[in-house]
Amino acid sequence: MSPQRAAMSSVDRSWLRMDTPENPMMISAVLMFEKPIDINRLKQTLEERFLKFRRFRQRIVDKGDRVYWEDDPLFDLDNHLHRIALPGNAGKDELQALASDFNSSALDFRRPLWQIHYIDNFNGGCALLVRIHHCIADGISLVRVLLSLTDKSPEARLKKIASKSKPAKKPEGTPASRFLHRLVDSSQAGWQQAKLFLDSVRDEPNYPLKLATTAGGIAADLVKLALAPFEPKTSLKQQLVGRKQVAWAEPLDLDDVKACAKILGGTVNDVLLCAATGALSRHFTEQHQAIPDCGIRVAVPFNLRPLDQPIETLGNQFGLVLVGLPVEVTDPLMCFRQVQENMNRLKRSYQAQVTYSLLDLFGRGPDILERRALDLLSNKASAVLTNVPGPRHAVYLAGSKLVQPMFWVPQSGNIGIGMSIFSYAGTVQFGITIDKGIPADPVAVMEYFRDSFRNLYLAAQAMAADKNLRNAS
């Protein structure tokens, strides 16, 4: 009896074909835990909660014009879960070096495209290094899947696993996973509002006119995307070598970020994008490089899933928007206002829907068409930046408290920098992955990010104090 097959969607196929030696299309995570995890309990958790998603038991069959998901007849969890240890008194530096090694290595296409490494001997506890191919699902979905493995308390509620468990058709997330139904990036509201608006007026006499207006807006955004100039020549756009360098910063206090946003009348997302802008601007200054007077752009994934959609099926449901970062603006308050204006403009656009449709189109066409289109689009951004919300309270995996999580999405084409912002348990985590062909120190950029936020927060507090003083007089 031959294994059961299912056709891969055109969008997922687009992400599969983006895989290159320089940029493997992997979403990766480093999860740091307070104490060691019992390996048998971890396996049981994966059997019950992770492998119930059938996609993680399936490999890819590429027939050229068609690509399929096929149940792996030789699937064995031990081929995907590996136990290793860091040497001696290992700490953050050693874990960052190990994560850099794995992020530079492609997955085995003969098996389902995911790997988890359990890392002993890290800061008195342990860590998990997770790699999952982007064609399986987008970052929002995979973060939700990983958090569905966790509990709100150390006492996990696991069922007894049969010797040969079968994947359930409709898996349900734990309470921790449901935290991810909210999105930090409020720009999703624009798409939701547009859809709700069109649904609400569908039966009105002038519906065709309103539909045409919306279609005109989409067409205009497509033209704007096509005509957007290429990125300026900077050290961030160099020939890639495929060797990744990974680093992450000490977390920020989320309450401080919220307080800064409230003073400035913006969003948490605006504040964090401004901090990232300041970090890259500082990089140019420290490297004695000319700062482009037109700024730079980053590609930001934009979720298109309904907020209440359960994680029953995986796959990719997001578009990309190009966000301008005014690295040429040195004043933190002026930089914030420019970032805020850029984000507000994007919230009213259809750019995410346009890029999603393009991915769908490219996935249906010949490989050469996708390669050329990918080269064109990747020349219009210097980095990829993701902002994903996590649980508001600490969670536990197999009885061990998750202390610090980090996630990265892959870069595509000739983009060699990926920045990641992730909120978790009252903190904001910031991480970066940089191709070694780009002359930038990832550890230094992490410090620049913290300094940039601190400068913005101090400027905001000074502005508020000055305003209070004027009102009092």
N, C-alpha and C positions, 0 to 999 in steps of 0.2 A: 504494500500500500504506500503510495507516494505521499510525501508531506503536504499538508494543506498550504495553499498560497493565497495571497491577497495583493492586488495591485497597489503600488506605491503612488501616492498623490503627486500631482505635477509640482506642487510647491516643495514637498519633501524631496522630490527628485532634484529640484534645483539646488538645494543645500547639499545633497549627496555629491553632485557634479562639481561643486565649488572646491572640493577637497584637493589640496595641492601639497607637495613636499614642504613648501615654505609655510603654509597655513593649513594644518589639519583641522577639519571642521568638528572640533570637539568642544562641548561645554564641560568645564571642569570645576571642581569644588575641592576645597580643603576645609575639613570640619575638625575642630580641635575640642577635645573632651577633658573633663576634670579628672577622671580616673580611667584606668584600663577597662575595656569592655570584654566580657567573656565571649570568646569567639563562637562557641556553640549557640549562645543566646543571640548573637548577631546573625548567624546563619538562619536561625529560626525566624527572626524578624524579617529577614530578606525573603524567605520562603513565603511567609504569610502576607506581607504587605507590598513587597517590591515585585515579586514574580507573578502576582495576580494580574499585573499588566502584561498581556500576552506578548507585546512588542519586545520585551526583554528576553523572551525565549526564541526569538525569530532572527534569522540571518537574512542577508540580501542576496537575491539572485538577479543578476544583470544579463538580460538577453539583448542588449543593444537598444532596440527600439522600445522595449518594455522592461520595467524593473518591478520585482515582486518582493514581498515579505514572505518568507517560508519558515515554517516551524523547524527548528534545528533538531534533527533526529538524535543527535549525540549530545544534546544540551546537558551540561553538568555545572552546577554552581561553582565547583572548585576551579573551573577554567576561568572564572571571572572574579573570584574573591581570593586575594593573596595576602599573606601575612609576612611582613618584613619589620626590621627594627633599625632605628637610628643609632649611631655609635656613641658610646660614652655619655657624657652629660649634654645630650643634644638639646638644642633650643630652637629659637625662631630662625636663625641663619641656616642651620642644617635642614630644617623643614622647607624653607624657601628654595634651597638648592635642589632638594629632592623633587619638589613640585615643578621646578624649572626643567629637570630631566624628563619627567613624565609628560609635561605639556609640549615637549619637543618631539615626542614619539607618537607615531600613528597607531591606531587600533588595528586589530587583526580582522580583516574582512571575511575570513573563513567562518567566523563565529558571530553571534549577536554582538553588536557594536557598543559594548560597555565594559568597564573594568573598575573594580574597587580594590584599593590597597589599604589594608589595616596596618597602621604604623605604630609599633610598640616604642616605649622609651621616649616619650615626648613630654617634657615638663611635668614628670610625675604621673602623667595620664597617657593618652594615646591620641591619634589623629586618623581620620579617613581621608584618602585622596581618591576622588571619584571622577571618572571620565566617561562621558556619554556622547555619542555622535549626534550632531545637530539634526540629521535627517530623521531621527526618532521623534524629536519634539523640540519646541522652542524653550528658552530659558525659564519663562514663567511657569510652564507646565512641569519642567523637570525639577525646579525648586519646590513646587507643590508636592511632587511625587516624593522627593527626598524628605520633606517635612512630614509627609504622611507616615513615615517610618517611626516618628517620634511620639512621645507622650508628654502630658503636662506635669507628670510626677515620675519619680524613679520606678514606681511599680507598674511595669508594663502589663497589659492585658492581652496575652498571646494565647492563641488556641493551640491545641495539640495538632501537630503536623503529621499527616500520613506519610508513609514512605515514598509515595509518588503523588505529590499534590498536583492538582490541576488548576490552571488559572481560572479565576472567576470571571464571568462576563461583565459584571458591573461592580468594580471595586469602589469602596467608599473611603474617603480620607478621614484621618483622625481629627480631633478638634484642633490640633496644632496646624494641620494643613489648611484649615479653613481661614486662618488668618490671612492667607494670601489671596483671598477673594477681593481684598481692597488693593488699590494701586496707588503708589506714591505719585506717579506721573499723572497729574490731573488732566493732561492733554487728551486722554481717552474720552473725556466728557464731550469733546467736539464731535467725535464719530458717533457716540451714543445719541447725542442730541440730534444730529443730522438724520440718523435712522429713525428715531422716534418721531421727528417732525414729518418725514415723508410718509411714515405709517399712518400718522394722524390725519393727513390731508389727502390720503389716497382716493377717497370717495368724493372729494370736492370737485366742482366743475373746472376749476383752474389748476387741477393737479398736473396736467401735462406741462403747463407753463412753469410751475414750481419745480417739476422734475427736470425740465430743460435748464433751468437756472442752476440747479445742483450739478447737472452734467457739465454745464459750462464751467463751473468752478473746478471740477475734476480735470477737465481738459486744460484749463489754464495752469493748474498745478503741474500737469504732465509737461507742458511746454516750459515752465519755469525750471523744472528739474533737468530737462534736456539741455537747456541753454545756460544752466549755472556754470560759471567758469571753473576751470581746474584749480586745485589747491596751489597756493604759492610754493615756490621752491624753498623748503626749509630742511633742517636736519631730521625732521620727523618723517620725511618722504625719501627713503633711501632704498637701495637694492636689498631685499630680504635674503637671509641665509637659512632661515628655518630653525635656528636655535633660540629658544625662548628664555627670558629672564623674568622671574616672578617675585613680587614683593607686596607686602601689605603694611598699612599704617596702624599705629595704635588707635583704637576707636575714639570717635568723638562722642560727647554726651548729647543724646537726641534732644533733651530738654533745652540745651544751649542753642542747638540749631533752630528749634521751634521758636525760642525767644528772639533770636536774630531775625527770623522771617517775620514775626509779628511786628517788631519795631519798624521794619522796612516796608511793611504792607505787601509782602510777597508770599511765596510758597516755600516749603522746605526744599522742593526741587530747585527753585531759583537760587537759593542760598548755596546748595551743594554744587550746582553747575558753575556758579561764580567762583567757588573755592577751587574747582578743577581748572577753571580759566586762569586764576592766579598762579596755580602750580605750574602750568605750562609756560606762562609768561616768565616766571622766575627761572625756569629751565633755560629759556633762551638767553636771559640776562647772565646767568652763571656760566654759560658756555660761550659768552661773548659773541653771540650770534644776533644778526639783525632781526628785529621783530617785525613780521609782516604788517604793514599799516592797514591792511584790509581784514585782519583777523584770520582765523582758521575755522574749519568746520569739523564737527564730529558726527558720525552716524549713530543715532539713538534708536534702539528697537522700541516699537510702539504697539502695545497689546491691542488686538482686535477681538479678543474673546469676550463674550458677555460676562459681566462680573460674577453672576451666580451660576456659571456653567460648571458642573461637577467634572472631576478629572476621570471620566470614564474612558475617553479616547485621548490619545496623544496627538502627535502631528504638530505642524507649524501654523499658527494663526496670528501673525504679526506683520507689520510693515516697518519701514525704516524712514526716519525723518532726518534731514540734515540741519543740525543746530549750529548757528554761528557763535563762536566764542571770541569775544573782543580782547584778545591777548595784548593788543596794542594800548589798551586803556589801563593806566597804572593806578589811578585812584579807585579804591575798592568800592565806594558808593556809586561812582559813575559806571564802573564795570557791572555792578549789580543791576542798575537801571537798564543798561543795554541788554544784558542777559534776559531780564524780565520782559523787555519789549520783544526780543526775538522769540521767546517762548510763547507769548501771547499771540503773536502773529501765526505761529505754527498751529496753535490750538484751533484757529479758525480755518485751517487749510485741510485739504484732502490728500496731503503728500503720502501719508502712511497707506491709504487705500490704493494710491497709484503704484507705490513700490510693491505692495503685495500682489497686485494684478500683474505687474511686470514679472515677478518671480513665477507666478502661475503660467504666464505666457512662455517664459524661457524654459520652464520645465517640460513644456509640450513640444518645443522645437529642437533643432539639431544642437549638438554640443558646441559647435563652433560659434553659433549665434549667442549662446549664453556666455561663452568666454569673452567675446568682444564686448557684450553689454556689461559684463562684470568689470572688465578693465576700464570701461568708460565711467561707470558709477564709482568705482573705488578711487579714481583719480580726483573725485570731488569731496573727499574726506581725508583727514589726517589720522583719525583714530575712531574707534568704536567705544561708546560709553553707555553702560547699562545702569539702571536705577531700579532695584527690585525691593519691595517691602517684605520683611519677614515677621515672625511672631513678636508680639509686644512683650511677652514674658518668656523666660527661659524654658527650654524643652529638654527632654531626656531621650537618649537612644539606648535601648537595652540596659536601662538603669543608670547610665552615666550622663551627667549634665553637659550639654553643649555649651562651651565657653565662648568660642569665637568661630563664626562661619565666614568663608569667603567663596565667591562664585565668579567665574569668568565665562563670557561667550567668546567664540572664535572670531578672528578677523578674516576678511576675505580679500581676494585680489592682491593688490600691493600695499594694503594697510597693515602696518606692523605694530600698532599699539592698541591695547584693549584696557579700558579703565572700568572698574566695577564699584558701584555704591550699593550697599545692602544694609538695611536697618534691622536690628535684632535686639530685643530685650532692653530697650532704652538706650541703645548705642547706635552709632552709624559707622559701619566698616567701609574702608576704602582700600582697594587693591589695584594692581597694575600688572600687565604682562607686556614685555617689550621684546621685539626681535633684536638679536645681538648685532644685526647690521645697522641698527639705529644708534647713534652715539648719545645715549642717555642713561643715567644711573637710576634704576627703578627705586632704590632705597632713598636716594636724595629727593626724587619727585614725591615720594610719600611724605617726607618731612615738609616739602614745599606746600603740599595740600593742607596740612595741619596749620602751618604758619599763615597760609592764605585765609583760611577760615577765621583764625584768631584775629588777623588784621581787620577783616570785615566786621566781626562781632564788636571789636573795640570801637571802630568807626561808627557803627550803628548806635552803640551805647552813648558815645560822645554827642552824636546828633540828637538823640533823645534827651540827654541832659541839657543841651543848649536850648532845645525847644521848650523844655519845662522851665528853664530859667527866664526865657523871654516871656512866657505866659505868666509867670509869677510877678514879673516887673510890670 
